[in-house]
Each structure stands twice: as C-alpha cells, then as structure tokens.
Amino acid sequence: MPLRLGHVRALDGVRGIAIALIVVFHLGWIHAGFVGVDVFFVLSGFLITTLLLEERASGRLSLRRFYARRARRLLPAAFALVVVLGLLAAMAGVLSTWAPYLAASVFYSANLYQVFWHQLPGPLLQLWSLAQEEQFYFVWPLVLVWWLRRPRSTRTAVLTLLVLAAAVMAWRAFLLLHVGETEHASLSPDTRSDGLLVGCALALARARGWRLPASGIIGPAALAATVAGAIVLHSTNPVEASLLIPFAVASSAYMISAALEERSLLARLLRSAPLASLGVISYSIYVWHLAVFMLTSDQVLKLVLAIAAGAVSYRFIEQPFRRGRVREEMPVAVPLEA
C-alpha cells in the first residue's frame, strides 16, 4: 500500500522561507533573495510529480483534471492582479501601452516577453516565474504519463532528469559568463528549469524508496547555507549568479527531504507557526507584493502591506476557488518498479 504523507506542515515552512527571501530581496535588504524562487521551483516539481504518481497509482490520473486544478490554484489571484492593474491603467489613460504587458501576464508568457522584448512594469515582474512553471507543466505531465505506461527504470528516469538539470545549469552559466545575456539566462525555460527538474527527480526517487540524508544537522545546514548565500552573494555578479542558483537548487532538495522527516530538527523548525502560516499565504504574497510596494516608500509599511494583501487575497480570492479540489499538498509516496 502507498504511504500517505498527508499535509506536511513543514513544507509550508519551506514556502515561508522562500517567500521571505523574495520579499526582503525586493525591499533591497539582501543581495540575492531571488533564490527563493528556486526553492519554490524545487518544491513545486516535487509536489506536482508526487501528486501525479499518487493519482496514477490509484488509477484516477486525469490530465484534464490536473490542468483544471492548476488553473483553479493559480489563475484567480494572478487574474485579479491583472484586472486591478488594467483598471488603473485605463483610469490613467495608458491602457493601450499596458495591454501587451497584461496580455503576456494572463497567457503565462511574461518570462518570454521579457526575454524577447523588454522588461515588464514593476507590479508584473514577479509573474515571470508563474509563466516558467506553467510552460514546464504543459510538457512534464505528458512525459511522465508516457514514461509510466512503459516498463522503464526509475533509476534511468531520475538520472535523466538530473543530467538535464545539469545541462540547464551549464547552459545558463555559459550565457552569463561568456555571452552576457542576463535576461535569457535568468528568465527563459531553457535556463531556469533546473529547479523543477530536480524537484521531479526527488519525487521519483522518494517514490522508489530512496532518500537523501537529511537527519541531524544536515537540514538546518542546508537552510542556513541558502539564507547565507542569498545575503552574501550578488545577483548582479555573473560569476556569483552562475554559482548561486545550482547551490540554491541543491540545498532546497535537502531542505525538502529534511522537512519530510517528521522528527528531524529542521522539520520541527519549519512547522513553527510563523513560518508555516507565512507559507500558507505565500502564493498570494508573491503575486501582490510588488504592486502594494508602490503604495508607500516606507520599507516596514511595504512589508506589512505585502503580508496583509497576501492574507486578504488568500481568504477572499484563492480559497473560494480551491474548495472541493484535491489538495496538491497531500503527496503520496508511490512504490515504482525498479
């Protein structure tokens, strides 16, 4: 029988760490808090793949239901942001200028718009990562279903995903160090899929019964290393940026592994009320924080408004659409054939 893990509160704490790094980075308090996005990518790849494996094992895997669930999860808050900004642009008489930005945001192509044209306005900048995820999930579930229908080795699948992740890392480093294409290196599907790929590999490995060593001090050390890297390294330095993302991806995998070990030191820390509660509303905070930052120049007030906007959006926009669906946060470890 598959082992049902249920809702892992410590993973909410991982989300809390990720959103905290992103918000304080955009406040200018640390140098490279964008690594919080990589934490989200690894966690997303792990949870989505685990959910798909669970549904496959129970005989109720439906890609149509999967994509509908993704839409209910992500679209409401992002669409609400686009509508609000569109209304403000219309009131200011600049809707025609903003129309391409809003369209790119709604159709999950904000990252490609920035790569091939120019940067989006401040309140929409964060939507690049949502586009990155959705572009990945247009492909990955189809690949996973194809693989599950054939007697293929789990070891081969995990190794393939890790090799692809390493290739993405190498390609990104080449662009940063030798070509200078920072937009492409930072925002394109071919340069920022490594976190998602590692998360998928982690899910397949855990479903097979393999574990990363995550007991004792390893989990807290991974967390401390991620935070230290975000504080010390500089996202604008090509050398440091090329090293930081692989570092963040690897440490995220260890954090997630430690969070899933109920008695681990890190899991106990991540289950703490402040971190877990912040993680629950992390998506809404992420969507709204740059928009509410424009309301004031006071740094502390910006932080308060971001959390408040996230809480309101979660309660009145996210939750009504999510009720009654299968929760993505309820993964199952599914035994696979070797």
Order of alpha helices (4+ residues) and beta strands (2+ residues): beta-alpha-alpha-alpha-alpha-alpha-alpha-alpha-alpha-alpha-alpha-alpha-alpha-alpha-alpha-alpha-alpha-beta
